[in-house]
Amino acid sequence: MHNIADPTNFVCECNRAFHKETLHPLVSLIDMSAPCVGSQVKTDCYAVVFKHRAADSEKYGRRYYDYSDGTLLFVTPSKKVDLATADGKMLIFHPTLIMYTPLGARLKEFSFFKYRPEESLHISCCEEKVINRCLGCISDELCWGIDEYSKTIICNNIELLLNYCRRFYTRQFITRHNVNVEAIDELDRLIDNYFTSGQAAAHGLPTAGRFAPRLGMSAEYVNDMLKNETGKTVCEYVQLRRIQLAKEFLMASDRSVGDISALLGFSTAGCFATVFKKITGCTPEEYRRN
């Protein structure tokens, strides 16, 4: 791995690794087909890595139902970036660049920065043209030189790029609908087992992070996949599954409402009744009678 000597000046060091002139100390767009010193770097920047028709795209999660014209990876500071890309580009920008900007305020919305490499974005030819156009605008602005407008224009163009990536990820969730349904079926089994085994009583409501490793996914990917398929967050979806289990217990067993409430992790029977009525329109007792 190529070690960066001065982590506070990563952009400049990374440019030197690719024998590239530094046009801005906080952001750079690098042609990764250029000769490079080393094969990996540990960055203190955000990175968007574009691989054009990568031969190793399966390493990044591409399957037969995905596009194959290019692959995009998103990296957060402190993560390693693979530089062994024969044909591609890498946009790096330091967190300082986006501080106190609209992009900085919105960055958490771009949850794909926390996805695993196997959850990368695989794009079509048309989508690739859009990505290259956005990167071209960033490159043009870097070549323009630094003035009072540079930060705003660069950040706006990075935000536009990320907005398009968000759109393309939504499209990828659509083309992966069938496998997503299978993953959600498995998630249902994991959630149901969590509640019926009494874990909710001991640990409370589960988060995406509890189930993500069992699904072979990152917690952020599970959240986004579920939101795209069902319109619900993991928290909302778990709550609905919990109430569905409550219905089944009420109809198929003689357990008391208090016992069901405790098993499903509600703090009190009153809390259970309130949530149950909010979702179903009736109390647990009324549901059992009817």
FENHUQUI-V406942 format. One record per pair of residues at least 24 apart in sequence whose ideal C-beta (glycine too) atoms are under 6 Angstrom apart, sorted by the first residue. I is the first residue (numbers start at 1). J is the second residue. D is the distance in Angstrom with one decimal. If there is no record, write none. Layout:
BEGIN
I;J;D
I;J;D
END
This chain:
BEGIN
1;40;4.3
2;37;5.7
2;38;2.3
2;41;5.4
7;44;5.2
10;43;6.0
10;44;5.0
10;45;5.6
23;142;4.3
24;142;5.6
26;94;4.3
26;96;5.8
26;97;4.1
27;93;4.3
27;97;5.5
27;154;5.9
28;92;5.4
29;91;5.2
29;138;5.6
29;139;5.1
30;90;4.6
32;85;4.4
32;88;4.4
32;90;5.5
33;87;5.4
36;83;5.2
39;83;5.6
39;84;4.9
40;80;5.2
40;82;5.8
41;81;5.3
42;80;5.2
43;81;5.5
44;77;4.9
45;77;6.0
45;92;4.4
45;93;5.9
45;94;4.9
46;93;5.5
47;75;4.0
47;81;5.4
47;90;5.9
47;92;4.9
48;74;5.9
48;91;4.4
49;73;4.4
49;90;4.9
50;88;5.3
50;89;4.8
51;85;5.4
51;88;4.4
52;87;4.5
52;88;5.6
60;117;5.6
60;120;3.9
61;118;3.8
61;119;5.6
61;120;5.6
62;122;4.8
65;175;5.9
66;122;4.1
67;122;5.0
67;123;5.6
67;124;4.4
69;123;5.9
69;124;5.6
69;125;4.7
69;128;5.0
70;123;4.8
70;128;4.7
71;120;5.2
71;122;5.5
72;121;4.2
73;120;4.9
74;112;5.1
74;113;4.5
76;113;5.1
98;155;5.8
101;155;4.8
103;155;4.7
103;159;4.4
110;162;5.0
111;220;4.3
111;224;5.8
112;169;5.8
114;220;4.4
115;218;5.3
115;220;6.0
115;221;5.2
116;218;4.8
119;221;4.8
121;168;5.8
121;169;5.6
123;168;5.7
127;168;5.2
130;164;5.4
134;160;5.7
134;161;4.0
173;228;4.1
180;225;5.5
180;229;5.2
183;215;5.8
187;211;6.0
190;214;5.8
191;238;5.9
191;241;4.7
195;245;5.4
195;264;5.5
200;264;5.7
200;265;2.9
201;262;5.7
201;265;5.6
204;265;5.7
205;238;5.9
208;234;4.2
243;279;5.0
250;284;5.8
250;287;5.6
250;288;4.6
257;284;4.8
END
